[in-house]
């Protein structure tokens, strides 16, 4: 009994050692920004419709946010090298707060799209700064758990953000919801300013040829691990589109499809911390290979779904796969980032992963225009299987244990 108590105490102390140093500087600001950003994802298209915009305009506004994210991936990395990771995070939160407040100031569709672009730019810059900050602040043998915890809070935010947004809109309207998002971002700004450590930035010239040189110097990483990361993100984003589309194709109503998505998301969230433990104890490949293979399998069998129970089964499989892969893309990026060019490298890494996230839904849209939805599911599964193959054969283990 004594040994069991001592083991439990050691586990508690080890957990505190890992998470306490980044609780106020990373986790809590991440939760606040995660909830507000996820709320924006549902508020933005609905607000555009509410002020008289068309479905195309609502889609365009969301698309401009995605363009803003991709446009700032590389510049944010170079900026971090000049003003530091903390400086980039603070600047990014200012952009986010400005955009969230800006949504309340206009009903012009063009301006809303421009503000959405700024919002995406802020979101991308913050994620880049946070990735680089964690790389510096956390040793490799605890990094997997820290990033998995962050990814888990993002998954929880994906549930809490839209729910909070819907409740506030129902009670007090869209402007109040945007004010609430702005307030959460400002609190995150204060916490980051107070608790994030400031490191001395490495001042460099921000030149286009530097990007080209990085691509050439680390071409093997980008052509193996980078392509695999792109495939991972493509599968993840495609999964969120395929489940409702296939559900509709087999005759399920919106409520039933929502139940399937919720169950899949619950399984996903339940596995985020075990995924981090596995990454830090057994290595990154221990989650990357099986999770990507299982995700590809679930997407392939999704094409065979014919009703509620079959779709629920493959959705749960996809949830398990996504849960086991929690944080793997970010962790691989931080592990592979060279110390001298960390921020710039991570900017390129984020551009690759953002391309994957954007390409998933687009690929489905292209395929379903000429073929059944099942073919789209099989196509994405094939891309994912290719990514899993690359990791298994060409990506070496990146975990290094601290002595």
C-alpha positions in Angstrom: 0.0 0.0 0.0 2.9 2.3 0.8 4.5 1.6 -2.5 1.2 2.2 -4.3 0.8 5.6 -2.5 4.4 6.5 -3.3 3.9 5.6 -7.0 0.8 7.7 -7.1 2.6 10.6 -5.5 5.5 10.3 -8.0 3.0 10.3 -10.9 1.3 13.5 -9.5 4.6 15.3 -9.0 5.8 14.3 -12.5 2.5 15.6 -14.0 3.0 18.9 -12.2 6.6 19.1 -13.4 5.4 18.8 -17.0 2.4 21.0 -17.0 2.7 23.6 -14.3 5.4 25.7 -16.1 3.2 26.2 -19.1 -0.2 26.4 -17.4 -0.5 30.2 -17.3 1.7 31.0 -20.4 0.3 28.4 -22.8 -2.7 26.3 -21.6 -5.1 28.9 -20.3 -4.5 31.5 -23.1 -4.9 28.6 -25.5 -8.2 27.6 -24.0 -9.5 31.2 -24.2 -8.3 31.7 -27.8 -9.5 28.3 -28.8 -13.1 28.9 -27.5 -13.2 32.3 -29.1 -11.7 31.1 -32.4 -14.0 28.1 -32.6 -17.0 30.4 -31.9 -15.9 32.6 -34.8 -16.1 29.6 -37.2 -19.8 29.3 -36.6 -20.6 33.0 -36.0 -18.9 34.3 -39.2 -21.0 32.5 -41.9 -24.2 32.9 -39.9 -23.6 36.6 -39.3 -23.0 37.1 -43.0 -26.3 35.4 -43.8 -28.0 37.4 -41.0 -26.9 40.8 -42.6 -28.3 39.8 -46.0 -25.4 37.9 -47.6 -25.9 34.9 -49.8 -24.6 31.3 -49.1 -21.8 32.1 -51.5 -20.9 35.2 -49.5 -20.9 33.2 -46.3 -18.6 30.6 -47.8 -16.4 33.3 -49.2 -16.0 34.9 -45.7 -14.9 31.5 -44.2 -12.6 31.0 -47.2 -10.9 34.4 -46.7 -10.2 33.4 -43.1 -8.4 30.3 -44.4 -6.5 32.4 -46.9 -5.4 34.7 -44.1 -4.0 31.7 -42.2 -2.1 30.4 -45.2 -0.8 33.8 -46.2 0.8 34.5 -42.8 2.4 31.0 -42.1 5.8 31.9 -43.6 5.9 35.6 -42.7 5.0 34.8 -39.1 7.9 32.4 -38.9 10.4 35.0 -40.1 8.8 37.6 -37.8 9.3 35.3 -34.8 13.0 35.2 -35.7 13.2 39.0 -35.5 10.9 39.9 -32.5 10.7 36.5 -30.7 8.0 33.9 -30.1 6.4 35.9 -27.4 6.3 39.0 -29.5 4.6 37.1 -32.3 2.0 35.7 -30.0 1.2 39.1 -28.6 0.9 40.7 -32.0 -1.3 37.8 -33.2 -3.7 38.2 -30.3 -3.9 41.9 -31.0 -4.9 41.1 -34.6 -7.4 38.5 -33.4 -9.0 40.9 -30.9 -9.1 43.7 -33.6 -10.8 41.4 -36.0 -13.3 40.0 -33.5 -14.3 43.5 -32.5 -14.3 44.6 -36.1 -17.0 42.2 -37.0 -19.4 44.3 -34.9 -18.6 47.5 -36.7 -19.9 46.7 -40.2 -22.4 44.8 -42.2 -20.6 45.3 -45.6 -19.8 41.9 -47.0 -16.5 43.0 -48.6 -15.3 44.5 -45.3 -16.4 41.3 -43.4 -14.3 39.2 -45.8 -11.3 41.5 -45.2 -11.7 41.3 -41.5 -12.0 37.5 -41.8 -8.7 37.5 -43.6 -7.1 39.5 -40.7 -8.7 37.1 -38.2 -7.1 34.1 -40.1 -3.8 35.9 -40.2 -3.9 36.4 -36.4 -4.9 32.8 -35.8 -2.0 31.5 -38.0 0.6 33.8 -36.4 -0.5 32.8 -32.9 -0.3 29.1 -33.6 3.2 29.5 -35.2 4.4 31.5 -32.2 3.1 29.0 -29.8 4.6 26.1 -31.6 8.0 27.8 -31.6 7.6 28.8 -28.0 6.9 25.2 -26.9 9.9 24.0 -28.8 12.1 26.3 -26.8 10.3 25.9 -23.4 9.7 22.1 -23.3 12.3 19.3 -23.5 11.7 16.6 -26.2 10.7 13.9 -23.8 7.8 15.9 -22.4 6.9 17.8 -25.5 4.5 15.2 -26.8 2.3 15.4 -23.6 2.3 19.2 -23.7 1.3 19.4 -27.3 -1.2 16.6 -26.9 -2.8 18.5 -24.0 -2.9 21.6 -26.2 -4.5 19.7 -29.0 -7.0 18.2 -26.5 -8.0 21.6 -25.3 -8.5 22.6 -29.0 -10.8 19.6 -29.5 -12.8 20.6 -26.4 -12.9 24.2 -27.6 -14.4 22.9 -30.9 -17.4 21.7 -28.8 -17.5 24.6 -26.2 -17.0 27.5 -28.7 -19.9 26.9 -31.0 -22.2 26.0 -28.1 -21.3 29.2 -26.2 -21.7 31.2 -29.4 -25.1 29.8 -30.1 -26.3 30.5 -26.6 -25.1 34.1 -26.6 -26.6 34.8 -30.0 -29.9 33.3 -28.9 -30.0 35.4 -25.7 -28.3 38.7 -26.8 -27.5 38.7 -30.5 -24.5 38.5 -32.7 -22.7 41.6 -31.6 -22.7 40.5 -28.0 -21.2 37.1 -29.1 -18.4 39.0 -30.9 -17.8 41.2 -27.9 -17.5 38.0 -25.7 -15.0 36.6 -28.1 -13.0 39.8 -28.0 -13.1 39.8 -24.2 -11.7 36.3 -24.1 -8.9 37.2 -26.5 -8.0 40.3 -24.5 -7.7 38.2 -21.3 -5.4 35.8 -23.2 -3.4 38.8 -24.3 -2.8 39.9 -20.7 -1.9 36.4 -19.6 0.5 35.9 -22.4 2.1 39.3 -21.7 2.5 38.5 -18.0 3.5 34.8 -17.9 5.2 33.9 -21.2 8.9 34.1 -21.0 10.7 36.4 -23.4 13.8 35.0 -25.2 16.3 37.0 -27.2 15.3 36.9 -30.9 17.8 36.0 -33.5 17.7 39.0 -35.9 17.9 38.0 -39.6 17.2 39.5 -42.9 13.7 38.6 -44.1 14.4 37.6 -47.7 12.6 35.4 -50.2 15.8 33.5 -51.0 16.0 32.4 -47.4 12.7 30.5 -47.9 14.1 28.8 -51.0 17.3 28.0 -49.2 15.3 26.4 -46.3 13.3 24.3 -48.8 16.6 23.1 -50.4 18.5 22.5 -47.2 15.7 20.5 -45.6 14.2 19.1 -48.7 14.4 15.5 -47.4 12.3 16.4 -44.3 9.7 18.3 -46.3 9.5 15.6 -49.0 8.9 12.8 -46.4 7.7 14.0 -43.0 6.2 17.1 -44.6 4.2 15.2 -47.2 3.0 12.8 -44.5 1.9 15.7 -42.3 0.0 17.1 -45.3 -1.7 13.8 -45.8 -2.6 13.5 -42.1 -4.3 17.0 -42.1 -6.0 16.2 -45.4 -7.6 13.1 -43.9 -8.6 15.0 -40.7 -10.3 17.8 -42.6 -12.0 15.4 -45.1 -13.4 13.3 -42.2 -15.4 16.2 -40.9 -17.0 16.7 -44.3 -17.4 13.0 -45.2 -19.4 11.9 -42.2 -22.3 14.4 -42.7 -22.3 13.9 -46.5 -22.4 10.1 -46.3 -25.0 10.3 -43.6 -27.2 12.4 -45.8 -26.5 10.0 -48.8 -27.7 7.0 -46.7 -30.9 8.8 -45.6 -30.1 9.9 -42.1 -31.6 13.2 -40.7 -29.6 16.1 -39.3 -30.1 15.1 -35.6 -28.9 11.5 -36.2 -25.8 12.7 -38.1 -25.1 15.2 -35.3 -25.3 12.3 -32.8 -22.8 10.3 -34.8 -20.4 13.3 -35.0 -20.7 13.9 -31.3 -20.0 10.3 -30.4 -17.0 10.2 -32.7 -15.7 13.5 -31.2 -16.1 12.2 -27.6 -14.0 9.2 -28.4 -11.4 11.5 -30.0 -11.3 13.8 -27.0 -10.9 10.8 -24.6 -7.7 9.7 -26.2 -5.8 13.0 -26.5 -3.6 12.5 -23.3 -2.9 8.8 -23.8 -1.6 9.8 -27.2 0.9 12.2 -25.7 2.0 9.6 -23.2 2.7 7.1 -26.0 4.6 9.7 -28.0 6.9 10.6 -25.1 7.4 7.0 -23.9 7.6 4.9 -27.1 8.3 7.5 -29.7 6.4 9.6 -32.3 6.2 6.7 -34.8 4.3 4.7 -32.2 1.3 6.9 -32.8 1.9 8.3 -36.3 2.0 4.9 -38.1 -1.0 3.1 -36.5 -3.2 6.2 -36.3 -2.7 7.2 -39.9 -3.3 3.6 -41.1 -6.4 3.3 -38.9 -7.7 6.6 -40.2 -7.2 5.5 -43.8 -9.0 2.2 -43.1 -11.9 4.0 -41.5 -12.3 6.4 -44.4 -12.1 3.4 -46.9 -14.8 1.5 -45.0 -16.9 4.6 -44.7 -17.6 4.2 -48.4 -19.4 1.0 -47.5 -21.7 2.5 -44.8 -25.4 1.9 -45.5 -27.1 3.1 -42.4 -26.9 4.4 -38.8 -24.9 1.6 -37.2 -22.4 1.1 -40.0 -21.7 4.8 -40.2 -21.5 5.0 -36.4 -19.0 2.2 -36.3 -16.6 3.7 -38.9 -17.0 7.2 -37.3 -15.9 5.7 -34.0 -12.9 4.1 -35.7 -12.1 7.5 -37.2 -12.4 9.1 -33.8 -10.0 6.5 -32.3 -7.5 7.2 -35.1 -7.8 11.0 -34.7 -7.5 10.7 -30.9 -4.4 8.6 -31.2 -2.9 11.1 -33.6 -3.5 14.0 -31.3 -0.5 16.5 -31.5 1.6 14.3 -33.8 1.8 16.8 -36.6 2.8 19.7 -34.3 5.2 17.4 -32.3 7.0 16.2 -35.5 7.3 19.8 -36.6 8.9 20.9 -33.4 11.2 17.9 -33.2 12.5 18.4 -36.7 12.8 22.2 -36.5 16.5 23.2 -36.6 17.6 25.3 -33.6 19.1 28.0 -35.8 16.1 28.4 -38.1 13.3 27.1 -35.8 10.7 29.8 -36.5 11.2 30.0 -40.2 11.1 26.2 -40.5 7.9 26.0 -38.5 6.4 28.6 -40.8 7.0 26.3 -43.8 5.7 23.4 -41.8 2.5 25.1 -41.0 2.0 26.1 -44.6 2.2 22.5 -45.6 -0.3 21.4 -42.9 -2.6 24.3 -43.7 -2.5 23.2 -47.3 -3.6 19.7 -46.2 -6.5 21.1 -44.1 -7.7 23.2 -47.1 -7.2 20.6 -49.7 -9.3 17.9 -47.9 -12.8 19.5 -48.4 -11.7 20.7 -51.9 -10.7 17.3 -53.0 -14.0 15.9 -51.9 -15.9 18.6 -53.7 -14.0 17.9 -56.9 -14.5 14.1 -56.8 -18.2 14.2 -55.9 -18.8 16.5 -58.9 -18.0 13.6 -61.2 -18.4 10.4 -59.0 -20.4 9.0 -56.0 -19.5 10.1 -52.5 -18.0 6.6 -51.8 -15.3 7.2 -54.5 -14.4 10.5 -52.7 -14.0 8.6 -49.4 -11.8 5.9 -51.1 -9.7 8.6 -52.8 -8.9 10.4 -49.5 -8.2 7.0 -47.8 -5.7 6.2 -50.6 -3.9 9.5 -49.9 -3.9 8.8 -46.2 -2.5 5.3 -46.8 0.3 6.8 -48.8 1.1 9.1 -46.0 1.2 6.2 -43.5 3.6 4.3 -45.9 5.9 7.3 -46.0 6.1 7.6 -42.2 6.7 3.9 -41.8 9.5 3.7 -44.4 11.1 7.1 -44.6 10.5 9.1 -41.4 13.0 8.3 -38.6 12.1 8.4 -34.9 12.5 12.0 -33.7 12.1 11.5 -29.9 15.3 12.1 -28.0 15.4 11.2 -24.3 16.9 13.7 -21.8 19.7 12.2 -19.8 
